[in-house]
Amino acid sequence: MKRVALGLLLGAAGLYVAAHWGQRTHPHAAWGWLAAFAEAAMVGAIADWFAVVALFRHPLGLPIPHTAIVPRNKARIGRNLARFICDHFLATPQVLAKLEAFDPARRLALWLAEPARAAQLGTHAVSVLRYGLTAFDDERVRAFLARAASAGIAQVDLSRLSGQVLEALTADGRHQELLNDVLGQVSRLLDDEALQEQLTEAIAHEVKALRYVGLDQVAARLATRKIVAAVARTLGETAADPAHPLRLRFDDFMHRFVDRLQHDEAFIARGERLRAELLAHPALGAYLQGLWDQLRAWLDADLAREDSSVRRRVAALAATLGERLAADTAMQRWINEQILAAAPAAIERYREDIRRYIEERVAGWDTAELTDEVERNIGRDLQFIRINGTVVGGLVGLVIHAMTVWVG
């Protein structure tokens, strides 16, 4: 396009020379019209060339004021571009309207429900797992994780932590519910005929003196029934009476035990010794390393197979999730509502980041790179300005010449 514009300028110059030569050698009114057209065309072409070049550089290298506009205003261009994009493309109402029309929950459901997509997701999961296994199977990583785990365990106060856990478990009488379960289990155990028979045999074995008169089994069965009846009666009374002495003793024991775990220095010291022994014992590291090696070997073998169970499970889970989500419009509405509710803050937050990024990116551009990029994208249209300027200038020259002839 530059060559076309330059060719028109040279053509106008040639026409101008020819017209003046014709006026001298063959005087005729037509040569004046051609000369006026060519002269004005050259003026228009040169003026528009100057205007186009002045956008990107100094014409002919001369530091003429208000030229090289793009390089000199690079920072302002970046600010205006960032403001234009953020205000007209990333305004909160516009983005929210686009999100609402996009219906992300529905699209996600349909994407996951498609078998090919679910299988692709399973393949990606396998690739990520295989990469993770390879990357983390490094002595440096294992040593770092071991140090981090040891440091974390070293900061745990086992005694107080156990006390806090038990305190939470016994809050609101939860331990009494546990006691009820234990009482129920013992009661069912005593009703077992096999256990009662074992008790009978054990008692009969102890009363050897009655064996000679044949009363050992009779006495054993009588004793068993009395033991079972006594225990069952005690269990029933304990289960039925919230203020039973056994319940109160159990309650008192739990409270005292929890208190000792959290405040008794002896218990705390014992917990610290247990923690230190646990960290220092080589069997712990060997055990954990063995578990990791077994898990890694299984995962390596599974992920290497075409019918990997991990791949199948991930694909099946994705497909099932997609099908259920596609069938549950209420859940889709909930997901869309959450996205639309969270979107304004994210838009406001990241819009400014995008604005700053555009400004910094344009400001950090090499001036020649910026000029080349802009000229590469709009330069063709700018050359049309030169071409149009040549043609329009010539036509204006004809109009001026016509008015001059008419007036003169």
C-alpha positions in Angstrom: 0.0 0.0 0.0 2.9 2.3 0.6 4.2 1.6 -2.9 0.7 2.3 -4.4 0.5 5.6 -2.5 4.0 6.5 -3.5 3.3 5.5 -7.1 0.3 7.9 -7.2 2.4 10.7 -5.9 5.1 10.1 -8.5 2.3 9.8 -11.1 0.9 13.2 -10.1 4.4 14.7 -10.3 4.9 13.3 -13.8 1.5 14.6 -14.9 2.4 18.0 -13.5 5.7 18.1 -15.5 4.0 16.9 -18.6 1.2 19.5 -18.3 3.7 22.4 -17.9 5.7 21.1 -20.8 2.6 20.8 -22.9 1.5 24.4 -22.0 4.9 25.7 -23.4 5.0 23.6 -26.5 1.3 23.3 -27.4 -0.7 26.0 -25.6 -4.1 24.7 -24.9 -6.6 25.2 -22.0 -6.7 21.5 -21.2 -3.1 21.6 -20.1 -4.0 24.1 -17.4 -6.7 21.8 -16.0 -4.3 18.9 -15.9 -1.6 21.0 -14.2 -4.1 22.2 -11.6 -5.2 18.7 -10.9 -1.6 17.3 -10.6 -0.4 20.2 -8.4 -3.2 19.8 -5.9 -2.9 16.0 -6.0 0.8 16.3 -5.0 0.0 18.7 -2.2 -2.7 16.4 -0.9 -0.4 13.3 -1.2 2.5 15.0 0.6 0.3 16.5 3.3 -1.3 13.1 4.1 2.1 11.4 3.9 3.3 13.9 6.5 0.3 13.3 8.7 0.6 9.5 8.5 4.3 9.4 9.2 4.0 11.9 12.0 1.9 9.3 13.9 4.8 6.9 14.2 8.1 8.9 13.7 9.6 12.2 12.9 9.2 12.9 9.2 12.6 12.8 7.4 14.1 12.5 10.9 13.4 16.1 11.7 12.2 16.8 15.3 9.1 18.7 14.2 6.8 19.5 17.1 3.7 17.2 17.5 5.2 14.4 15.4 6.1 10.8 16.5 2.8 10.9 18.4 2.6 7.2 19.2 6.1 6.8 20.7 5.8 10.0 22.7 2.4 9.2 24.2 3.0 5.5 24.9 2.1 5.8 28.6 -1.0 7.8 27.9 -2.1 5.3 25.2 -1.7 2.5 27.7 -3.8 4.3 30.3 -6.5 5.2 27.8 -6.5 1.7 26.3 -6.8 0.1 29.8 -9.6 2.5 30.8 -11.5 1.9 27.5 -11.3 -1.9 27.9 -12.2 -1.9 31.6 -15.0 0.6 31.3 -16.6 -0.8 28.1 -15.8 -4.5 28.3 -15.3 -5.3 32.0 -18.0 -3.2 33.6 -19.8 -5.1 36.3 -23.3 -5.0 34.9 -22.0 -6.2 31.5 -20.0 -9.1 32.9 -22.9 -10.2 35.2 -25.3 -10.1 32.2 -22.9 -12.2 30.2 -22.5 -14.7 33.1 -26.2 -15.0 33.6 -26.7 -15.7 29.9 -23.8 -18.1 29.8 -25.5 -20.3 32.5 -22.2 -21.8 33.8 -23.9 -24.6 35.9 -25.8 -26.0 32.9 -22.8 -25.9 30.7 -20.7 -27.6 33.3 -23.3 -30.3 33.8 -23.6 -31.0 30.0 -19.8 -31.0 29.7 -19.3 -33.5 32.5 -22.1 -35.7 31.3 -20.6 -36.2 27.9 -18.8 -39.5 27.9 -15.9 -38.3 25.8 -15.4 -35.3 28.2 -15.6 -37.6 31.3 -13.0 -39.9 29.7 -10.8 -37.0 28.9 -11.0 -35.7 32.5 -10.0 -39.2 33.7 -7.0 -39.1 31.3 -6.0 -35.7 32.5 -6.2 -36.9 36.1 -4.0 -39.9 35.4 -1.4 -37.6 33.7 -1.4 -35.2 36.7 -1.1 -38.1 39.2 1.8 -39.7 37.2 3.6 -36.4 37.0 3.1 -35.8 40.7 4.3 -39.3 41.6 7.5 -38.7 39.5 8.1 -35.2 40.8 7.6 -36.0 44.5 9.6 -39.2 44.3 12.8 -37.3 45.0 15.0 -37.5 48.0 15.0 -33.8 48.5 11.2 -33.7 48.6 10.9 -36.7 50.9 13.5 -35.2 53.3 11.6 -31.9 53.3 8.3 -33.5 54.0 9.8 -35.6 56.7 11.3 -32.5 58.4 8.0 -30.7 58.0 6.0 -33.6 59.5 8.5 -33.9 62.4 8.4 -30.2 63.1 4.6 -30.3 63.0 4.4 -33.3 65.4 7.0 -31.7 67.7 4.7 -28.7 68.2 1.7 -30.9 69.1 0.9 -31.1 72.9 -0.4 -34.6 72.9 -1.7 -34.5 76.5 -3.6 -31.2 76.2 -4.8 -32.1 72.7 -6.2 -35.4 73.9 -7.8 -33.6 76.8 -9.5 -31.1 74.4 -10.7 -33.9 72.2 -12.1 -35.8 75.1 -13.7 -32.6 76.5 -15.4 -32.1 73.1 -16.5 -35.7 73.1 -17.9 -35.6 76.6 -19.7 -32.2 76.2 -23.5 -32.3 76.7 -23.3 -35.8 78.2 -22.1 -37.5 75.0 -20.1 -40.0 77.1 -23.3 -41.1 78.8 -24.6 -42.1 75.3 -21.4 -44.1 74.9 -22.1 -45.7 78.3 -25.6 -46.7 77.2 -24.1 -48.4 74.1 -21.6 -50.3 76.2 -24.4 -51.4 78.6 -26.5 -52.6 75.7 -23.6 -54.5 74.3 -22.8 -56.2 77.6 -26.5 -57.0 78.1 -26.7 -58.7 74.7 -23.4 -60.5 75.4 -24.8 -62.0 78.7 -27.9 -63.3 76.8 -25.6 -65.4 74.6 -26.1 -69.1 75.4 -22.6 -70.0 74.4 -21.1 -67.5 76.9 -23.3 -68.8 79.7 -22.2 -72.3 78.9 -18.6 -71.2 79.1 -19.3 -69.6 82.5 -20.9 -72.8 83.6 -18.0 -75.0 82.6 -15.5 -72.6 84.2 -17.4 -72.6 87.5 -17.8 -76.3 87.4 -14.1 -76.7 86.9 -13.4 -74.7 90.0 -15.8 -76.5 92.3 -14.0 -79.8 92.1 -15.2 -81.0 95.5 -18.8 -81.3 94.2 -17.7 -83.3 91.2 -17.6 -86.5 93.3 -21.2 -86.2 94.3 -22.4 -85.0 90.8 -23.4 -81.5 91.9 -20.7 -79.6 90.1 -22.8 -78.8 87.0 -25.9 -78.0 89.1 -23.9 -75.6 91.3 -22.2 -74.1 88.2 -25.5 -73.5 86.4 -27.0 -72.0 89.6 -24.0 -69.7 90.1 -24.1 -68.7 86.4 -27.8 -67.8 86.6 -27.1 -65.7 89.7 -24.1 -63.9 88.1 -26.1 -63.2 84.9 -29.1 -62.1 86.9 -27.1 -59.8 89.2 -25.2 -58.2 86.3 -28.4 -57.8 84.2 -30.1 -56.2 87.2 -27.3 -53.8 87.7 -27.1 -53.0 84.0 -30.8 -52.4 83.9 -30.8 -50.2 86.9 -27.8 -48.2 85.5 -29.5 -47.8 82.1 -32.8 -46.7 83.6 -31.5 -44.3 86.2 -29.7 -41.2 85.0 -28.6 -40.6 88.6 -27.3 -44.1 89.2 -24.1 -44.2 91.3 -22.3 -46.1 88.5 -23.2 -43.3 86.1 -22.1 -40.7 88.5 -18.8 -42.5 89.1 -18.2 -42.8 85.4 -19.1 -39.1 84.8 -16.7 -38.1 87.6 -13.9 -40.3 86.3 -14.2 -38.8 82.8 -14.2 -35.2 84.1 -11.2 -35.8 86.3 -9.4 -37.6 83.5 -10.0 -34.8 81.0 -8.9 -32.2 83.6 -5.7 -34.2 84.3 -4.9 -34.5 80.6 -5.0 -30.7 80.3 -3.6 -29.5 83.5 -1.7 -32.3 85.3 2.0 -31.6 84.8 2.8 -35.3 85.1 0.3 -36.2 82.3 1.7 -33.4 80.1 5.3 -34.5 80.7 4.3 -38.1 79.9 2.7 -36.9 76.6 5.9 -35.0 75.7 8.0 -38.1 76.4 5.7 -40.2 74.2 5.9 -37.7 71.4 9.7 -37.6 71.7 9.9 -41.4 71.6 7.6 -41.5 68.7 9.7 -39.0 66.7 13.0 -40.7 67.6 11.9 -44.3 66.9 13.3 -45.4 63.5 10.4 -47.8 63.1 8.0 -44.9 62.5 10.0 -43.6 59.6 10.4 -47.1 58.1 6.7 -47.8 58.5 5.7 -44.6 56.8 8.2 -45.1 54.0 6.9 -48.6 53.5 3.4 -47.4 53.3 4.4 -44.7 50.7 6.4 -47.2 48.7 3.5 -49.7 48.5 1.0 -46.9 47.6 3.3 -45.5 44.9 4.0 -49.0 43.5 0.2 -49.7 43.3 -0.5 -46.3 41.7 2.4 -46.7 39.2 1.1 -50.1 38.1 -2.5 -48.9 37.9 -1.9 -45.7 36.1 0.3 -47.4 33.5 -2.6 -49.7 32.5 -5.1 -48.8 29.8 -7.9 -49.9 32.0 -6.6 -47.9 35.0 -9.1 -48.1 37.8 -8.2 -44.5 38.8 -9.0 -43.3 35.3 -12.3 -45.3 35.3 -13.3 -44.0 38.7 -12.6 -40.4 37.8 -14.5 -40.7 34.5 -17.4 -42.4 36.2 -17.5 -39.8 39.0 -17.4 -37.0 36.5 -20.2 -38.5 34.3 -22.3 -39.2 37.4 -21.8 -35.7 38.7 -22.7 -34.2 35.3 -25.9 -36.4 35.0 -27.1 -35.5 38.4 -26.3 -31.8 38.0 -28.0 -31.8 34.6 -31.2 -33.3 36.1 -31.2 -31.0 39.2 -32.3 -27.6 38.1 -32.5 -26.4 41.7 -28.8 -27.2 42.1 -28.0 -25.4 38.9 -29.8 -22.3 40.0 -27.9 -22.4 43.3 -24.5 -22.7 41.5 -25.4 -19.8 39.2 -26.6 -17.7 42.1 -23.4 -18.3 44.0 -21.3 -17.3 41.0 -23.4 -14.2 40.3 -23.2 -13.3 44.0 -19.4 -13.7 44.2 -18.7 -12.2 40.7 -19.1 -8.5 41.5 -16.3 -8.5 44.1 -14.1 -10.5 41.8 -14.8 -8.3 38.9 -14.0 -5.1 40.9 -10.9 -6.8 42.3 -9.4 -8.2 39.1 -10.6 -5.4 36.8 -8.1 -3.1 38.5 -5.5 -5.7 38.1 -6.2 -6.0 34.4 -6.2 -2.2 34.1 -2.8 -2.0 35.8 -1.5 -4.9 33.7 -2.4 -3.2 30.4 -0.8 0.0 31.5 2.4 -1.7 32.7 2.5 -3.9 29.6 2.2 -0.9 27.2 4.6 1.2 29.2 7.1 -1.7 29.2 6.9 -2.2 25.5 9.9 -1.2 23.4 9.0 1.9 21.5 10.0 0.5 18.2 8.0 -2.7 19.0 4.9 -0.7 19.9 5.2 1.5 16.8 5.6 -1.6 14.6 2.6 -3.3 16.2 0.3 -0.4 15.8 1.5 0.4 12.2 1.2 -3.3 11.3 -2.5 -3.4 12.4 -3.7 0.0 11.0 -1.0 0.9 8.5 -2.9 -0.4 5.5 -5.9 1.9 6.3 -3.5 4.8 6.8 -2.0 4.3 3.3 -5.5 4.6 2.0 -5.6 8.1 3.5 -2.6 9.0 1.4 -4.2 7.5 -1.7 -7.5 9.3 -1.0 -5.6 12.5 -0.2 -4.0 12.3 -3.7 -7.2 11.8 -5.5 -9.3 14.2 -3.4 -6.5 16.8 -3.6 -6.5 16.6 -7.4 -10.3 17.0 -7.5 -10.1 20.0 -5.2 -7.5 21.5 -7.5 -9.8 21.1 -10.4 -12.6 22.9 -8.5 -10.2 25.8 -7.6 -9.0 26.0 -11.2 -12.6 26.1 -12.4 -13.6 28.8 -10.0 -10.4 30.8 -11.0 -11.3 30.5 -14.7 -14.9 31.5 -14.0 -14.0 34.5 -11.9 -11.2 35.6 -14.2 
